[in-house]
Amino acid sequence: MNIVISSSSIHNPYASVLIYKLIQYSDKPKCIINAEKSKIIKLKNQLRKKGSQTTIKKIFQHYKIARCANRNSRNYLKEYALLNSIPDWNISLSKISKKEEIEYLKIDNINSKEAVDYIKSREVDIVINAGGGIFKKAFVSAPKIGILNAHMGFLPTFRGMNVLEWSLFYGHRIGVTLHFIDRGIDTGDILLFKEIPIEIGESINTLRAKSLVINIELMIQGINLIKNKNETRIKQKIEQGKQYFVMHKRLKNLVDKSL
């Protein structure tokens, strides 16, 4: 089965661990597509979306000048990688491609003609979304089977942004849904769901970090089901769920305190 990994950054530990898990299961990806925008474009987008204060804070965190609030995600991935004998969990995707002889395609836009033509010409079966942006019609229809995505919420109930936080707010169980991407917002066919366990002393950040390992496990399970033609697709109805948007910081703090 021809598998492609999409990423929006050359440094993506989640994608790196996932690639090596696929290799362990004899499902080495055919290509890594890195749709990373230039640093200037990313800075402009960050300033527009987050403002100057948050952007400066993120720059400091990147260069380890300040404490990184999301450090737990790296810890969970590191522990998982070590448990699964994956030493190169934290190297760039371009280095992984060279080391493992995987094709590497660097583009500015995941929906570019170059990317779509590549998927079609290589007869790619599945694209695994490990980052890349919003997929448009041409790219969504390019792979023979589809695009797999791990969504941090229970579908179809919680679609959109910050669904982990919204699930906690409404007292709903939290977890990861593996589903196919279609033209809607988290409306594609569902394959699997796995709950995220909540332990004493958890926070939104730790739960998000834990979800990355669950993402990887679900992706591997889903690929195996598809490969062996044992998958069961659950079609969604639009009216079954709601689309949520970014939760306000003050509301998010209340959710954090409730854990």
C-alpha positions in Angstrom: 0.0 0.0 0.0 1.4 3.4 -1.0 1.3 5.8 1.9 2.3 9.5 2.0 2.9 11.6 5.2 2.0 15.3 5.0 3.6 17.8 7.4 3.7 21.6 7.7 7.1 21.6 9.2 10.5 19.9 8.6 10.8 19.4 12.4 7.8 17.3 13.4 8.5 14.7 16.1 4.9 13.4 15.9 5.4 12.6 12.2 8.9 11.2 12.8 7.7 8.7 15.4 4.7 7.8 13.2 7.0 7.1 10.2 9.2 4.8 12.2 6.1 2.9 13.6 4.9 2.4 10.1 8.3 1.1 9.1 8.2 -1.4 12.0 4.9 -2.6 10.6 6.3 -3.0 7.1 4.3 0.1 5.9 7.2 2.4 5.1 5.8 5.6 3.5 6.5 6.3 -0.1 7.0 10.0 0.4 7.1 12.8 3.0 5.4 16.0 1.8 6.6 19.0 3.7 4.3 21.9 3.0 6.3 24.4 5.2 5.8 28.0 4.5 8.7 30.5 4.6 9.7 32.0 8.0 8.5 35.4 6.9 5.0 34.1 5.9 4.7 32.1 9.1 5.7 35.2 11.1 3.1 37.4 9.4 0.4 34.8 9.9 1.3 34.4 13.5 1.2 38.2 14.1 -2.1 38.4 12.4 -3.7 35.5 14.3 -2.1 35.8 17.7 -0.8 39.3 18.0 2.7 40.6 18.8 2.8 39.5 22.5 2.0 35.9 21.9 4.3 35.8 18.8 7.3 37.1 20.8 6.6 34.6 23.5 6.6 31.7 21.0 9.9 32.9 19.5 11.5 33.0 23.0 10.1 29.4 23.6 11.5 28.2 20.3 15.0 29.4 21.2 14.6 28.1 24.8 14.7 31.6 26.2 11.4 31.0 28.0 9.7 28.0 29.5 7.7 26.1 26.9 4.1 25.4 28.0 3.8 22.5 25.5 7.0 20.7 26.6 5.0 17.7 27.7 4.2 16.7 24.2 7.9 16.1 23.5 8.2 14.2 26.8 5.4 11.8 25.9 6.7 11.3 22.3 10.2 10.7 23.6 9.0 8.1 26.2 6.9 6.4 23.5 9.8 6.4 21.0 12.2 4.9 23.5 9.6 2.2 24.5 9.3 1.3 20.8 13.0 1.3 20.0 12.9 4.5 17.9 16.1 6.5 18.4 15.6 9.1 15.7 12.3 10.5 16.9 13.7 14.1 17.1 15.5 14.5 13.8 14.3 16.5 10.8 12.0 14.8 8.2 14.5 15.5 5.5 17.1 13.5 7.4 14.7 10.7 7.9 13.9 10.6 4.2 17.6 10.3 3.4 18.3 7.7 6.0 15.3 5.5 5.2 15.3 6.1 1.5 11.9 7.8 1.4 11.0 10.3 -1.2 10.9 13.9 0.0 8.8 16.6 -1.6 9.2 20.2 -0.3 6.4 22.6 -1.4 4.9 25.9 -0.2 1.3 24.8 -0.5 -0.2 21.4 0.2 -2.9 22.1 -2.4 -0.5 23.0 -5.2 -0.7 21.3 -8.6 2.7 19.8 -7.9 1.4 18.0 -4.8 -1.8 16.8 -6.4 0.0 15.6 -9.5 2.5 13.7 -7.3 -0.2 11.9 -5.4 -1.9 10.9 -8.6 1.2 9.9 -10.6 2.5 7.7 -7.8 -0.9 6.1 -7.3 -0.9 6.9 -3.6 -3.5 5.0 -1.6 -3.5 6.9 1.6 -2.3 10.3 2.8 -1.8 10.6 6.6 -2.3 14.1 7.8 0.5 14.9 10.3 0.1 18.6 9.5 -0.2 20.4 6.2 -3.1 22.8 6.4 -6.6 22.7 5.0 -7.0 20.3 2.1 -9.0 21.5 -0.9 -11.1 19.4 -3.3 -8.3 18.5 -5.8 -6.0 17.2 -3.0 -8.8 15.4 -1.1 -9.8 13.4 -4.2 -6.2 12.7 -5.3 -5.4 9.6 -3.2 -7.1 6.3 -4.2 -8.5 5.6 -0.7 -8.4 8.9 1.1 -6.7 11.1 3.7 -6.6 9.9 7.3 -6.8 12.4 10.2 -6.7 12.0 14.0 -9.2 14.4 15.5 -8.9 15.3 19.2 -12.6 14.9 19.9 -15.5 12.6 19.7 -17.1 12.7 16.3 -19.6 13.6 15.1 -20.5 15.4 18.4 -17.5 17.8 18.5 -16.2 19.2 15.2 -13.8 22.1 14.7 -11.4 23.8 17.0 -10.4 23.3 20.7 -12.8 20.3 20.8 -10.8 18.8 23.7 -11.5 21.9 25.8 -15.2 22.0 24.7 -15.6 18.3 25.5 -14.3 18.9 29.0 -16.5 22.0 29.3 -19.7 20.0 28.6 -18.6 17.0 30.7 -18.3 14.7 27.7 -15.7 12.0 27.5 -12.5 13.0 25.7 -10.5 11.1 23.1 -9.3 10.8 19.6 -11.3 9.9 16.5 -9.6 8.5 13.4 -11.5 9.6 10.3 -11.2 10.3 6.6 -11.0 13.9 5.5 -13.7 15.1 3.1 -14.6 18.7 2.0 -16.4 19.4 5.2 -15.1 20.3 8.7 -14.4 17.0 10.4 -17.4 15.4 8.6 -15.6 12.4 6.9 -16.2 8.7 7.5 -15.2 7.6 11.0 -13.0 4.5 11.5 -12.0 4.4 15.2 -12.3 6.2 18.5 -10.1 5.9 21.6 -10.6 7.6 24.9 -7.9 9.8 26.6 -7.6 8.7 30.3 -7.8 11.6 32.8 -5.5 11.2 35.8 -5.1 13.3 38.9 -3.1 16.5 38.3 -3.9 16.7 34.6 -4.2 19.9 32.6 -5.3 20.7 29.1 -1.7 20.7 28.0 -0.9 17.2 29.4 -4.1 15.8 27.9 -3.2 17.3 24.5 0.3 15.8 24.9 -1.0 12.3 25.7 -3.3 12.4 22.7 -0.3 12.4 20.3 0.6 8.9 21.3 -3.0 7.8 20.9 -3.0 9.4 17.5 -0.1 7.2 16.4 -1.6 4.1 17.8 -4.9 4.8 16.0 -3.2 5.5 12.7 -1.3 2.2 12.9 -4.5 0.3 13.8 -6.4 2.1 11.0 -3.8 1.4 8.4 -3.7 -2.3 9.3 -7.5 -2.5 9.1 -7.5 -0.9 5.7 -4.6 -3.0 4.4 -6.4 -6.2 5.5 -9.8 -4.9 4.2 -11.3 -5.2 7.7 -12.2 -1.5 8.3 -15.8 -0.4 9.1 -16.6 3.1 8.0 -19.2 5.0 9.9 -20.8 7.8 7.8 -21.6 11.0 9.6 -24.7 13.1 9.3 -24.2 16.8 9.4 -27.0 17.3 11.9 -25.5 14.9 14.4 -22.9 17.3 15.7 -21.8 20.9 16.0 -18.8 22.9 14.8 -16.8 24.6 17.6 -14.4 27.5 17.4 -11.4 28.7 19.4 -12.3 28.8 23.1 -11.6 32.1 24.9 -8.6 32.1 27.2 -10.6 32.9 30.3 -13.0 30.0 29.7 -10.1 27.7 29.0 -8.6 28.7 32.3 -11.8 27.7 34.0 -11.8 24.3 32.3 -8.2 23.8 33.4 -9.0 24.6 37.0 -11.9 22.1 36.9 -9.6 19.1 36.1 
